[in-house]
Amino acid sequence: QVQLVESGGGLVQAGGSLRLSCAASGSIFSINAMNWYRQAPGKQRELVAVIISGGSTNYADSVKGRFTISRDNANNTVYLQMNSLRPEDTAVYYCNADGIRYYSGGVIVSSPPGYDYWGQGTQVTVSS
């Protein structure tokens, strides 16, 4: 069973920084993409940043130049360094992973196509 656990959220003043972490646990062999989403009150969940296993990244326009996503493949952990935070960055931030291959009964199996995993979310609040 694969689980994602986020940490690092909190309250920060505008212009400040936070670093989120997300650790994937379970009998994991590899993870293709690890992503960060966020959902603000009354808004739809939106994709913030993506990093695939080879290291390629992509960002929402609203966070480009301020947020940096990185990952530690050996420890199945993804990070989101958030700088120059703004009140509009206030949201619950969710870790997401897809394309997971894991050990089951001594063999490596792939999660079903289109199936992904989610963390429980961590609150980020930016005060003005």
Secondary structure, DSSP 8 states (H G I E B T S, - for coil): --EEEEE--EEEETT--EEEEEEEESSEEEEEEEEEEEE-TTS--EEEEEEETTS-EEE-TTTTTTEEEEEEGGGTEEEEEE-S--GGG-EEEEEEEEEEEEEETTEEEE--TT-EEE---EEEEEE-
